[in-house]
Amino acid sequence: MKPILLVLAAGMGSRYGGVKQIDPVGPAGEAIIDYSVYDAIRAGFGRVVFVVRREIEGDVRDFFAGKFDDTLPAEYVIQDVKDVPPGFDVPEGRTKPWGTCHAVLAARKVMDAPFAVINGDDFYGRPALTAMAEYLKGQEPDGTDYAMVGYRLDRTLSEHGTVSRGIVSERDGWLESIVEHTKLRRDGERVVSLDDSGALRAEFTGGEATSMNLFGFTPTAMVQFEQEFASFLRESGGEAKSEFYIPFAMNRLKERGEARMKVLRSDSEWFGVTYQEDRPEVVSRIRALVDRGEYPESLWA
């Protein structure tokens, strides 16, 4: 059974200033997602599912219409802040969805095979997607051995502001924990993590493995995530800015011995667009990959 590629493309893009999921950055007007899908086809994925918010669904559908339907069938699902378990209500004034794990749950009704999760605005590199596809092809749909790709922290930063990253601890190739740091930036030879007040929270060498939201799961994870989401809402659902992140759910499952996660280390080239100022570098780096012959001038010609 071929694995499924699940693309999280519902982000609001508040720091970017637009719908960055379909912002053209390639020579023929391709978005970053185009390159992920192109790589996924070659890595052996069998289907792609896009998680979008209702306001941009039409734009995203139009952008990808006719590009790769014959080789990688596409589906679209909506992430809605009102999609909460029975017995729970959305707090008054909350308009923003609940985070990456909530986005994954938006696709729970269409996940019938092992699947990889990626962000729509990140470039992951074909070797990383190939490694994930090969891992998933060996998993049973009801298994609970999951996987993630760990990138070097210092290769995932922005020169234009702080970024959010999950710092990975592992033992014998298996995940120990992922700790979310929401304000990371380069500071000379080190990488620092700041708290909301701007004070130093932690510092890193830059060689640490970090999660860039390239995860692999089986359909069983959807059942587990639904249970974890209910627990999250009981504990933190009333907080205006609470986020139900994938690492939060995975850490809880691991602590209880209900799942484990293989860490697949990768030297793949990673880059993404957090800020509008990141865009010229992304355009330049894709141009360089095309010039090296890794991608054609036009992906879907």
C-alpha positions as CSV (number, residue, x, y, z in Angstrom):
1,M,0.0,0.0,0.0
2,K,1.5,3.3,-1.0
3,P,1.7,6.0,1.7
4,I,-0.3,9.2,1.6
5,L,1.2,12.7,1.7
6,L,-0.7,15.0,4.1
7,V,0.1,18.7,3.5
8,L,-0.8,21.2,6.2
9,A,-1.7,24.3,4.2
10,A,-4.2,26.0,6.5
11,G,-1.8,28.5,8.2
12,M,-2.9,32.1,8.4
13,G,0.4,33.5,7.2
14,S,0.2,36.4,9.7
15,R,3.9,37.0,9.7
16,Y,4.2,36.6,5.9
17,G,1.5,38.9,4.8
18,G,-0.3,36.7,2.3
19,V,-1.3,33.2,1.3
20,K,2.3,31.9,1.3
21,Q,1.2,28.3,0.6
22,I,0.7,29.2,-3.1
23,D,3.1,32.1,-3.4
24,P,5.0,31.5,-6.7
25,V,8.7,31.0,-6.0
26,G,9.8,28.7,-8.8
27,P,10.9,29.6,-12.4
28,A,7.5,28.7,-13.9
29,G,5.4,30.1,-11.0
30,E,5.6,27.0,-8.8
31,A,5.0,27.2,-5.0
32,I,7.1,25.4,-2.5
33,I,4.3,22.8,-2.3
34,D,4.8,22.0,-5.9
35,Y,8.3,20.8,-5.2
36,S,7.1,18.7,-2.3
37,V,4.5,17.0,-4.4
38,Y,7.0,16.5,-7.3
39,D,9.4,14.8,-4.8
40,A,6.6,12.8,-3.3
41,I,5.7,11.3,-6.6
42,R,9.2,10.1,-7.1
43,A,9.5,8.9,-3.6
44,G,6.5,6.5,-4.1
45,F,3.6,8.3,-2.4
46,G,0.2,7.3,-3.8
47,R,-2.1,10.2,-2.9
48,V,-1.9,13.8,-1.6
49,V,-4.4,15.4,0.9
50,F,-4.3,19.1,1.5
51,V,-5.6,20.5,4.8
52,V,-6.7,24.1,4.1
53,R,-8.9,26.7,5.7
54,R,-12.3,27.4,4.0
55,E,-11.3,31.0,3.1
56,I,-8.5,29.8,0.8
57,E,-9.8,26.5,-0.4
58,G,-10.9,27.8,-3.8
59,D,-7.6,29.5,-4.4
60,V,-5.6,26.4,-3.5
61,R,-7.7,24.1,-5.6
62,D,-7.4,26.5,-8.6
63,F,-3.6,26.7,-8.2
64,F,-3.1,23.0,-8.3
65,A,-5.9,22.1,-10.8
66,G,-4.6,19.8,-13.5
67,K,-1.0,19.8,-12.4
68,F,-0.5,16.2,-11.1
69,D,-4.0,14.6,-10.9
70,D,-2.9,11.7,-13.2
71,T,0.1,10.7,-11.1
72,L,-0.9,11.8,-7.6
73,P,-4.7,12.1,-6.9
74,A,-5.5,15.1,-4.7
75,E,-8.1,15.6,-2.0
76,Y,-8.9,18.7,0.1
77,V,-10.2,18.8,3.7
78,I,-11.0,21.8,5.9
79,Q,-9.5,22.7,9.2
80,D,-12.2,24.4,11.2
81,V,-11.9,25.8,14.7
82,K,-15.3,24.4,15.5
83,D,-14.1,20.9,14.8
84,V,-13.9,19.8,18.5
85,P,-14.9,16.5,20.2
86,P,-18.5,16.1,21.5
87,G,-19.1,17.8,24.8
88,F,-16.6,20.7,24.1
89,D,-17.3,24.2,23.0
90,V,-15.1,26.8,21.3
91,P,-14.3,29.6,23.7
92,E,-15.9,32.9,23.0
93,G,-13.7,35.0,20.7
94,R,-11.5,32.2,19.5
95,T,-11.2,32.3,15.7
96,K,-7.8,30.6,15.1
97,P,-7.7,26.8,14.8
98,W,-5.9,24.7,17.4
99,G,-2.6,23.9,15.8
100,T,-0.8,21.3,13.8
101,C,-2.2,18.2,15.4
102,H,-5.7,19.6,15.1
103,A,-4.9,20.1,11.4
104,V,-3.9,16.5,11.1
105,L,-7.2,15.5,12.6
106,A,-9.0,17.4,9.9
107,A,-8.1,14.5,7.6
108,R,-9.0,11.6,9.9
109,K,-11.9,10.4,7.7
110,V,-9.7,10.0,4.6
111,M,-6.6,8.4,6.1
112,D,-6.7,4.7,5.3
113,A,-3.0,4.1,4.9
114,P,0.3,5.2,6.6
115,F,0.9,8.8,5.9
116,A,3.5,11.5,6.1
117,V,2.8,15.0,7.4
118,I,4.5,18.1,6.0
119,N,4.0,21.9,6.1
120,G,2.9,23.5,2.9
121,D,5.4,26.3,3.2
122,D,8.6,24.3,3.8
123,F,11.0,22.7,1.3
124,Y,12.1,19.3,2.7
125,G,14.3,17.8,0.0
126,R,13.7,14.6,-1.9
127,P,16.1,12.4,0.2
128,A,14.0,13.2,3.4
129,L,10.7,12.4,1.7
130,T,12.2,9.2,0.2
131,A,13.4,8.1,3.6
132,M,10.0,8.7,5.1
133,A,8.2,6.9,2.2
134,E,10.4,3.8,2.6
135,Y,9.8,3.7,6.4
136,L,6.0,4.0,5.9
137,K,5.9,1.3,3.3
138,G,7.1,-1.1,6.0
139,Q,4.4,-0.2,8.5
140,E,1.0,-1.9,9.1
141,P,-2.0,0.4,9.2
142,D,-2.7,-0.5,12.8
143,G,0.9,-0.1,13.9
144,T,2.1,2.4,16.5
145,D,5.8,2.8,15.4
146,Y,5.8,6.3,13.9
147,A,8.7,8.4,12.5
148,M,10.0,11.9,12.1
149,V,12.9,13.5,10.1
150,G,15.3,15.5,12.2
151,Y,17.2,18.4,10.6
152,R,20.1,20.3,12.0
153,L,18.8,23.3,14.0
154,D,21.3,25.8,12.6
155,R,20.1,25.0,9.0
156,T,16.5,25.9,9.8
157,L,16.7,29.5,11.0
158,S,15.6,32.8,9.5
159,E,17.8,35.8,9.2
160,H,14.7,38.0,9.5
161,G,13.2,37.1,12.9
162,T,12.6,34.4,15.4
163,V,11.2,31.0,14.4
164,S,9.4,28.1,16.2
165,R,11.1,24.8,16.3
166,G,10.8,21.5,18.2
167,I,14.1,20.5,19.7
168,V,14.6,16.7,19.6
169,S,16.1,14.4,22.2
170,E,16.7,10.8,21.1
171,R,18.1,7.5,22.4
172,D,19.3,4.6,20.1
173,G,17.5,6.3,17.2
174,W,14.1,6.6,18.9
175,L,12.5,9.8,20.1
176,E,12.9,10.7,23.8
177,S,11.1,14.1,23.6
178,I,10.3,17.1,21.5
179,V,10.4,20.4,23.3
180,E,8.8,23.3,21.5
181,H,10.7,26.6,21.4
182,T,8.7,29.4,19.8
183,K,11.3,32.2,19.6
184,L,14.7,30.8,18.3
185,R,17.3,32.9,16.6
186,R,21.0,32.8,15.8
187,D,23.3,34.7,18.2
188,G,26.9,34.6,17.0
189,E,28.1,30.9,17.1
190,R,25.1,29.8,19.1
191,V,21.3,29.5,18.8
192,V,19.2,31.1,21.6
193,S,15.7,30.5,22.6
194,L,13.8,33.4,24.1
195,D,10.7,33.5,26.2
196,D,7.7,35.9,25.5
197,S,9.4,38.7,27.4
198,G,12.6,38.4,25.3
199,A,14.7,36.9,28.1
200,L,17.0,33.9,27.5
201,R,15.2,30.6,27.9
202,A,17.9,28.2,26.6
203,E,20.9,28.1,24.2
204,F,22.0,25.5,21.7
205,T,25.1,24.7,19.6
206,G,23.0,24.5,16.4
207,G,23.9,20.8,15.8
208,E,20.8,19.6,17.6
209,A,18.1,17.7,15.7
210,T,15.0,19.7,15.2
211,S,11.5,18.8,14.0
212,M,10.3,20.6,10.9
213,N,6.9,18.9,10.9
214,L,8.0,16.0,8.7
215,F,6.3,13.1,10.5
216,G,5.1,9.7,9.6
217,F,2.0,8.0,11.1
218,T,-0.4,5.2,10.6
219,P,-4.2,5.5,10.7
220,T,-4.1,4.4,14.3
221,A,-2.6,7.7,15.2
222,M,-5.8,9.5,14.3
223,V,-7.7,7.6,17.0
224,Q,-4.9,8.4,19.5
225,F,-4.9,12.1,18.5
226,E,-8.6,12.4,19.0
227,Q,-8.2,11.2,22.6
228,E,-5.3,13.5,23.2
229,F,-7.2,16.4,21.8
230,A,-10.0,15.9,24.3
231,S,-7.4,15.8,27.1
232,F,-5.8,18.9,25.7
233,L,-9.1,20.8,25.6
234,R,-9.9,19.8,29.2
235,E,-6.5,21.1,30.4
236,S,-5.8,24.1,28.1
237,G,-8.8,24.7,25.8
238,G,-9.9,27.8,27.6
239,E,-6.6,29.6,27.0
240,A,-6.9,32.1,24.1
241,K,-3.6,31.1,22.4
242,S,-3.4,27.4,23.3
243,E,-2.0,25.2,20.5
244,F,-2.5,21.5,20.1
245,Y,0.9,20.7,18.5
246,I,2.0,17.3,17.1
247,P,4.9,17.1,19.5
248,F,2.6,17.6,22.5
249,A,0.4,14.6,21.5
250,M,3.4,12.5,20.6
251,N,5.2,13.2,23.9
252,R,2.1,12.1,25.8
253,L,1.7,8.9,23.8
254,K,5.4,8.0,24.3
255,E,5.3,8.7,28.0
256,R,2.4,6.2,28.4
257,G,4.1,3.6,26.2
258,E,1.3,3.8,23.6
259,A,3.5,4.7,20.6
260,R,7.1,5.3,19.8
261,M,8.8,7.4,17.0
262,K,11.9,6.6,14.9
263,V,14.2,9.6,14.4
264,L,15.4,9.6,10.7
265,R,18.3,12.1,10.6
266,S,18.6,14.0,7.4
267,D,21.2,16.3,5.7
268,S,18.6,17.2,3.1
269,E,18.4,20.8,2.2
270,W,15.6,22.6,4.1
271,F,14.3,26.1,3.7
272,G,11.0,27.8,4.1
273,V,9.1,31.1,4.2
274,T,8.2,32.5,7.6
275,Y,8.6,36.2,6.7
276,Q,8.2,38.0,3.4
277,E,11.9,38.9,3.7
278,D,12.6,35.1,3.4
279,R,11.1,34.9,-0.1
280,P,14.1,36.2,-2.2
281,E,16.4,33.6,-0.6
282,V,13.9,30.8,-1.3
283,V,13.6,31.9,-5.0
284,S,17.4,32.0,-5.2
285,R,17.8,28.5,-3.7
286,I,15.2,27.0,-5.9
287,R,16.9,28.6,-8.9
288,A,20.2,27.0,-7.8
289,L,18.6,23.6,-7.6
290,V,17.1,23.9,-11.1
291,D,20.5,25.1,-12.4
292,R,22.1,22.0,-10.9
293,G,19.6,19.8,-12.7
294,E,17.8,18.5,-9.7
295,Y,14.5,19.9,-10.9
296,P,13.3,20.9,-14.4
297,E,12.7,24.5,-15.4
298,S,9.0,23.8,-15.3
299,L,7.8,21.0,-13.0
300,W,4.5,20.2,-14.7
301,A,5.2,21.1,-18.3
